[in-house]
């Protein structure tokens, strides 16, 4: 009786192979998830992929749209300076959840096509419960049927020599990663020390970011200090402090839990936060170069500052993108 049930569950309404149908469930995110829930009536595995696509990407898209609406509202209101923290938080949530959505989309399509039954944390359990309830069976029976069908879901597995070669390459990469632990610890320790220095400086000694000019009177040199930061710097300080504090926490975690994927995720998030801080400097531009006595220096300084900030933001964005691509490739190669 159980064999008949499993055989029936393996049939497909669409006539597509389970791995191809599962891939299509994720291609159009929650939209194709709904489509396959409607048109696929038999295959348990495909219905699970469809429900997981609907639940996972449905929730993520809702969060992204809410964050996008909040940041648009905060930027458009006449009191946008008052709602700057909300605008900043909304941008952070928008960027983080958009990144999660893109990575999850790619990973689910790749692994599903290659016959891997991937259950997304939280969303996967909810999808199992909803699918089982929709089909009128228990969650345990539904999950067992899906796992029994997993062997039908993907293309042929690589030959034993090829699998061994892939494992050898991964083992070599892991060995190389472990051998570089001391340099990673030194890098993270340097980042932590630098973050502490910047936190102290910008919160207590920011007035010393200034133009200094010496003036000698009767053989005594007096230094005149012309602060370059305006009162608008208080609008930049929240994101600057957030970035530096998270840098402290992130690099501490990277040292304590020395894992490649964890470290890459931390670096990507920190690069995005740093880019947001630099862009905030550009948007608010809390500098007053007119206090510089030299007219030539005062004229050219704003342009130099804009160029430096823009290049810094571009470099941070490129580093985050490269790290994301490298992380995706690493995750995909785990198979």
C-alpha positions in Angstrom: 0.0 0.0 0.0 2.9 2.4 0.9 4.6 1.6 -2.4 1.4 2.4 -4.4 1.1 5.7 -2.5 4.7 6.6 -3.3 4.3 5.7 -6.9 1.2 7.8 -7.2 3.0 10.7 -5.5 5.7 10.4 -8.1 3.3 11.1 -11.0 3.3 14.5 -12.5 0.4 16.5 -13.8 2.7 18.7 -15.9 4.7 15.8 -17.4 7.9 17.6 -16.5 10.8 15.9 -14.7 10.7 16.7 -10.9 14.0 18.6 -11.0 12.9 20.8 -13.9 9.5 21.5 -12.4 11.1 22.3 -9.0 13.5 24.7 -10.8 10.6 26.4 -12.5 8.9 26.8 -9.1 11.7 29.2 -8.1 12.4 30.9 -11.4 9.6 33.4 -11.0 9.8 33.4 -7.2 6.4 33.4 -5.5 4.5 33.9 -8.8 5.6 30.5 -10.3 5.1 29.0 -6.8 1.4 29.8 -7.0 1.2 28.6 -10.6 2.7 25.2 -9.8 0.5 24.8 -6.7 -2.5 25.2 -9.0 -1.4 23.1 -12.0 0.6 20.3 -10.2 -1.9 18.0 -8.4 0.1 14.8 -7.9 3.9 15.2 -7.4 4.5 15.8 -3.7 8.1 17.0 -4.2 7.1 19.6 -6.8 4.2 20.8 -4.6 6.6 21.3 -1.7 9.0 23.4 -3.9 6.0 25.5 -5.1 4.8 26.1 -1.5 8.3 26.9 -0.3 8.8 29.3 -3.1 5.5 31.0 -2.3 6.2 31.2 1.5 9.9 32.1 1.4 9.8 34.7 -1.4 6.4 36.0 -0.5 7.6 37.0 3.0 10.9 38.3 1.8 9.3 40.5 -0.9 6.8 41.9 1.6 9.6 42.9 3.9 11.5 44.5 1.0 8.5 46.4 -0.1 7.7 47.7 3.4 11.4 48.8 3.8 11.3 50.5 0.4 8.1 52.3 1.3 9.5 53.5 4.6 12.7 54.8 3.1 10.8 56.6 0.3 8.4 58.2 2.9 11.3 59.2 5.2 13.2 60.8 2.3 10.2 62.6 1.0 8.8 64.1 4.1 9.5 67.8 5.0 10.9 66.5 8.4 13.3 64.1 6.8 16.2 65.2 9.0 14.1 64.2 12.0 13.3 60.8 10.5 16.9 60.2 9.4 17.4 57.1 11.7 14.2 55.5 10.3 15.4 56.2 6.7 18.8 54.7 7.6 17.3 51.6 9.2 14.9 51.1 6.2 17.8 51.3 3.8 19.8 48.7 5.8 16.8 46.3 6.0 16.1 46.8 2.3 19.7 46.0 1.3 20.2 43.0 3.6 16.9 41.3 2.7 17.4 42.0 -1.0 20.8 40.3 -0.8 19.3 37.4 1.1 16.6 37.0 -1.6 19.0 37.0 -4.5 21.3 34.5 -2.9 18.5 32.2 -1.8 16.9 32.4 -5.3 20.2 31.3 -7.0 21.0 28.6 -4.4 17.5 27.1 -4.5 17.4 26.9 -8.3 20.8 25.4 -8.6 20.4 22.7 -5.9 16.8 21.8 -6.9 17.8 21.3 -10.5 20.6 19.0 -9.3 18.2 16.9 -7.2 18.9 18.3 -3.7 16.0 18.6 -1.4 16.6 22.0 0.2 14.5 23.0 3.1 14.9 26.7 4.0 15.0 27.4 7.8 11.7 28.5 9.2 10.1 28.9 5.7 10.7 25.3 4.8 8.9 23.9 7.9 6.0 26.3 7.4 5.8 25.2 3.7 5.7 21.5 4.8 2.9 22.2 7.2 0.9 24.1 4.7 1.5 21.6 1.9 0.5 18.7 4.1 -2.7 20.5 5.3 -3.5 21.4 1.7 -3.2 17.8 0.6 -5.0 16.4 3.7 -2.1 14.3 5.1 0.2 14.6 8.0 3.4 16.6 7.8 5.5 13.5 8.6 3.9 11.5 5.7 4.2 14.4 3.3 7.9 14.9 4.2 8.6 11.1 3.9 7.0 11.1 0.4 9.0 14.1 -0.7 12.2 12.4 0.5 11.3 9.2 -1.3 10.9 11.1 -4.5 14.2 13.0 -4.1 16.1 10.3 -6.0 13.9 11.0 -9.1 14.4 14.8 -8.9 17.9 15.4 -10.4 20.2 14.4 -13.2 22.7 11.6 -12.9 25.2 12.0 -10.0 28.8 12.4 -11.0 31.0 9.3 -11.2 33.0 8.1 -8.2 36.3 9.4 -9.6 34.8 12.8 -10.3 33.2 13.0 -6.9 36.5 12.0 -5.3 38.3 14.7 -7.3 35.8 17.3 -6.2 36.2 16.3 -2.6 40.0 16.5 -3.0 39.8 20.0 -4.3 37.5 21.1 -1.5 39.7 19.5 1.1 42.7 21.3 -0.4 40.8 24.6 -0.2 39.8 23.9 3.4 43.5 23.2 4.3 44.6 26.4 2.6 41.9 28.3 4.5 43.1 26.9 7.8 46.7 27.7 7.0 45.9 31.4 6.7 44.2 31.6 10.1 46.9 33.7 11.6 46.7 36.3 8.8 42.9 36.5 9.2 43.2 37.0 12.9 45.7 39.8 12.4 43.5 41.4 9.8 40.4 41.2 12.1 42.4 42.5 15.1 43.6 45.4 13.0 40.1 46.2 11.9 38.9 46.1 15.6 41.6 48.4 16.7 40.9 50.8 13.9 37.2 50.8 14.7 37.9 51.6 18.3 40.2 54.5 17.3 37.6 56.0 15.0 34.7 55.6 17.5 36.7 57.5 20.1 37.9 60.2 17.7 34.5 61.0 16.0 32.5 60.9 19.2 34.9 63.0 21.4 37.6 64.7 19.3 35.9 65.4 15.9 36.6 69.1 16.3 40.3 68.3 15.7 39.4 67.3 12.1 40.4 70.7 11.0 42.8 72.9 9.0 45.8 74.0 11.1 47.7 77.2 10.4 50.7 78.4 12.4 51.2 82.0 13.1 54.4 83.3 14.7 54.3 86.5 16.8 57.4 87.7 18.6 59.1 84.4 18.1 56.1 82.4 19.5 54.2 80.2 17.2 50.5 80.0 17.7 48.4 77.4 15.9 45.0 78.4 14.6 42.5 75.6 14.3 39.7 75.7 11.7 37.2 72.8 12.3 36.0 71.3 9.0 32.9 69.5 10.3 29.6 71.4 10.6 26.6 70.8 12.8 25.2 68.5 10.2 27.8 65.9 11.2 25.3 64.8 14.0 23.2 63.4 11.2 26.0 61.2 9.9 27.2 60.1 13.4 24.4 57.5 14.0 25.3 55.4 10.9 29.0 55.9 11.5 28.7 54.6 15.0 26.5 51.7 13.9 29.0 50.7 11.3 32.0 50.9 13.6 30.2 49.0 16.4 29.1 46.3 14.1 32.6 46.1 12.7 33.8 45.4 16.3 31.2 42.7 16.8 31.5 41.2 13.3 35.3 40.8 13.4 35.2 39.5 17.0 32.7 36.8 15.8 35.0 36.1 12.8 37.9 35.5 15.1 35.9 33.3 17.6 34.2 31.2 14.9 36.7 30.9 12.1 34.4 29.7 9.3 34.9 30.7 5.7 31.2 31.3 4.8 30.5 33.1 8.1 33.5 35.4 7.5 32.4 36.2 4.0 28.9 37.1 5.1 30.3 39.3 7.8 32.6 41.1 5.4 29.8 41.6 2.8 27.5 43.2 5.4 30.3 45.4 6.7 31.3 46.5 3.2 27.6 47.4 2.6 27.4 49.3 5.9 30.6 51.2 5.2 29.3 52.1 1.7 26.1 53.4 3.3 28.1 55.5 5.7 30.2 57.0 2.9 27.1 57.7 0.8 25.6 59.4 3.9 28.7 61.7 4.0 28.2 62.5 0.4 24.4 63.1 0.8 24.7 65.4 3.8 28.3 66.6 3.2 28.9 68.0 6.7 32.1 69.9 5.7 32.8 73.6 5.6 36.0 74.3 3.7 35.3 78.0 3.6 37.1 78.3 7.0 40.4 77.6 5.3 42.3 80.9 5.0 43.8 79.9 1.6 41.3 80.7 -1.1 42.8 78.2 -3.5 42.7 75.3 -1.1 39.2 76.3 0.1 38.0 76.2 -3.6 39.4 72.8 -4.5 38.8 71.0 -1.2 35.1 70.2 -1.8 35.8 68.7 -5.2 38.6 66.6 -3.8 36.4 65.4 -0.9 33.6 64.4 -3.2 35.9 62.5 -5.5 37.5 60.7 -2.6 34.2 59.8 -1.0 32.7 58.6 -4.3 35.7 56.4 -5.1 35.6 55.0 -1.6 31.9 54.1 -2.0 32.6 52.5 -5.4 35.4 50.4 -4.0 33.3 49.2 -1.1 30.4 48.4 -3.4 32.7 46.4 -5.7 34.3 44.5 -2.8 30.8 43.6 -1.5 29.7 42.4 -5.0 32.9 40.4 -5.4 32.4 38.9 -2.0 28.8 38.0 -2.8 29.8 36.3 -6.1 32.6 34.4 -4.4 30.2 33.3 -1.6 27.6 32.1 -4.1 30.2 30.1 -6.0 31.5 28.5 -2.8 28.0 27.5 -1.7 27.2 26.1 -5.1 30.4 24.1 -5.1 29.5 22.4 -1.9 27.6 19.9 -4.0 
